Amino acid sequence: MSRYLDARRETLTPAVTDLAEQLAQAGYKVTGPRLAVLRAATAHVGAFSVQELEQWLVARGESPGIASIFRTIRLLCDLNMMQRIHGLDECHRYSLGDGHGHHIVCTKCGAMVQFDECGLQPLLRELEARTGFRISAHLVEIFGLCPGCVAVGVGECPP
């Protein structure tokens, strides 16, 4: 597998170890910067931004630098180990997980719920027939206030 990973396995959480093994199985090197990003990503509950990962790593003296964080996140997304979530503020957020998924994101606290079935398949087939396009992907991101923010009276969602 990976000598680098094997030498550090005892210090890693099972979640980080599993993700690192997936990287190695996909043919990629398990490096210090990649392990640092995996540690930070698994420490966050729900969605996170690149800046939040960097802040977490800087606070622990483990930051490999913003460029390495971006490269690792791009690789994880390419390998379907992480999903990119489009935000209203033009800032992408990320979530560990694979496969096709959609998200409901709280515009106040950033809480996120993933759902798999968006109900768009009939529409996509109809659009293919009508336009001649062969649709290969789609995105569904829904924004609003989570139950917790509603309960404390945060207010209305931004326009």
C-alpha positions as CSV (number, residue, x, y, z in Angstrom):
1,M,0.0,0.0,0.0
2,S,1.9,3.1,1.2
3,R,4.9,3.1,3.4
4,Y,4.3,6.7,4.4
5,L,0.7,5.8,5.5
6,D,1.8,2.6,7.3
7,A,4.4,4.6,9.3
8,R,1.7,6.9,10.5
9,R,-1.3,4.7,10.8
10,E,-1.2,4.5,14.6
11,T,-1.6,8.3,14.9
12,L,-4.6,8.6,12.5
13,T,-8.3,8.2,13.1
14,P,-10.1,5.4,11.3
15,A,-11.8,8.0,9.0
16,V,-8.5,9.5,7.9
17,T,-7.0,6.1,7.4
18,D,-9.9,4.9,5.3
19,L,-9.6,8.0,3.1
20,A,-5.9,7.7,2.8
21,E,-6.2,4.1,1.8
22,Q,-8.7,5.1,-0.9
23,L,-6.1,7.6,-2.2
24,A,-3.4,5.0,-2.3
25,Q,-5.7,2.5,-4.0
26,A,-6.5,5.1,-6.7
27,G,-2.7,5.2,-7.4
28,Y,-1.9,8.5,-5.6
29,K,0.8,9.1,-3.1
30,V,-0.2,9.6,0.5
31,T,1.8,12.6,1.6
32,G,2.0,14.8,4.7
33,P,0.0,17.7,3.1
34,R,-2.7,15.3,1.9
35,L,-3.0,13.6,5.3
36,A,-3.2,17.1,6.9
37,V,-6.1,18.0,4.6
38,L,-7.8,14.7,5.4
39,R,-7.4,15.3,9.1
40,A,-9.0,18.7,8.8
41,A,-11.8,17.6,6.6
42,T,-12.8,14.7,8.9
43,A,-12.7,17.0,11.9
44,H,-15.5,19.2,10.4
45,V,-19.1,18.2,10.7
46,G,-21.0,19.0,7.5
47,A,-19.8,21.4,4.9
48,F,-16.7,23.5,5.1
49,S,-14.7,26.0,3.0
50,V,-11.1,25.9,2.1
51,Q,-10.5,28.8,4.4
52,E,-12.0,26.9,7.3
53,L,-9.8,24.0,6.7
54,E,-6.7,26.3,6.5
55,Q,-7.7,28.0,9.7
56,W,-8.1,24.6,11.5
57,L,-4.7,23.5,10.2
58,V,-2.9,26.8,11.0
59,A,-4.3,26.6,14.6
60,R,-2.6,23.2,15.0
61,G,0.6,24.2,13.2
62,E,-0.1,21.7,10.4
63,S,-1.0,23.9,7.4
64,P,0.7,22.8,4.2
65,G,-0.3,26.1,2.5
66,I,-3.4,27.2,0.7
67,A,-2.2,25.9,-2.7
68,S,-1.6,22.4,-1.3
69,I,-5.0,22.5,0.3
70,F,-6.7,23.5,-2.9
71,R,-4.8,20.8,-4.9
72,T,-5.8,18.1,-2.4
73,I,-9.4,19.2,-2.4
74,R,-9.5,19.2,-6.2
75,L,-8.0,15.7,-6.2
76,L,-10.5,14.4,-3.6
77,C,-13.4,15.9,-5.7
78,D,-12.0,14.3,-8.9
79,L,-11.9,11.0,-7.1
80,N,-15.5,11.4,-5.8
81,M,-14.3,11.3,-2.2
82,M,-15.5,14.8,-1.6
83,Q,-18.3,16.9,-3.1
84,R,-18.2,20.6,-4.1
85,I,-21.2,22.5,-2.9
86,H,-22.0,25.8,-4.7
87,G,-22.8,28.6,-2.4
88,L,-24.9,31.8,-2.7
89,D,-21.9,34.0,-1.7
90,E,-19.8,32.7,-4.6
91,C,-17.7,30.7,-2.1
92,H,-17.7,27.0,-2.6
93,R,-18.0,24.6,0.3
94,Y,-17.1,21.0,0.4
95,S,-18.3,17.8,2.0
96,L,-16.8,14.4,2.4
97,G,-18.8,11.8,0.6
98,D,-19.1,10.1,-2.7
99,G,-21.6,9.8,-5.5
100,H,-24.4,11.9,-6.8
101,G,-26.0,14.1,-4.1
102,H,-27.7,17.3,-3.6
103,H,-27.8,19.7,-0.6
104,I,-30.0,21.9,1.5
105,V,-27.7,24.5,3.1
106,C,-28.5,26.9,5.9
107,T,-27.7,30.5,4.8
108,K,-27.1,31.5,8.4
109,C,-25.0,28.8,10.1
110,G,-23.9,26.7,7.1
111,A,-25.6,23.5,8.3
112,M,-26.1,21.1,5.5
113,V,-28.3,18.1,4.7
114,Q,-27.6,15.9,1.7
115,F,-30.4,14.2,-0.2
116,D,-30.0,11.9,-3.1
117,E,-33.3,11.8,-5.0
118,C,-34.1,15.1,-6.6
119,G,-36.9,14.0,-8.8
120,L,-35.4,15.5,-11.9
121,Q,-35.0,12.4,-13.9
122,P,-38.3,12.7,-15.9
123,L,-37.5,16.4,-16.6
124,L,-34.0,15.5,-17.7
125,R,-35.2,12.9,-20.2
126,E,-37.8,15.3,-21.5
127,L,-35.1,18.0,-22.0
128,E,-32.9,15.6,-23.8
129,A,-35.7,14.7,-26.2
130,R,-36.7,18.3,-26.7
131,T,-33.2,19.8,-27.1
132,G,-31.1,17.0,-28.5
133,F,-28.6,17.4,-25.6
134,R,-27.2,14.4,-23.9
135,I,-27.3,15.5,-20.3
136,S,-24.4,14.1,-18.3
137,A,-24.8,15.9,-14.9
138,H,-26.9,18.4,-13.0
139,L,-26.6,20.3,-9.7
140,V,-29.3,21.0,-7.1
141,E,-28.4,23.2,-4.2
142,I,-31.2,24.6,-2.0
143,F,-30.8,27.4,0.4
144,G,-32.8,28.4,3.5
145,L,-32.8,28.5,7.2
146,C,-32.2,25.3,9.2
147,P,-34.6,24.3,12.0
148,G,-32.1,25.5,14.6
149,C,-31.8,29.0,13.1
150,V,-35.6,29.2,12.7
151,A,-36.1,28.1,16.3
152,V,-33.9,30.9,17.6
153,G,-35.5,33.5,15.4
154,V,-32.6,34.3,13.1
155,G,-34.9,36.0,10.6
156,E,-35.7,35.6,7.0
157,C,-33.4,34.2,4.4
158,P,-31.4,36.7,2.4
159,P,-32.8,37.4,-1.1
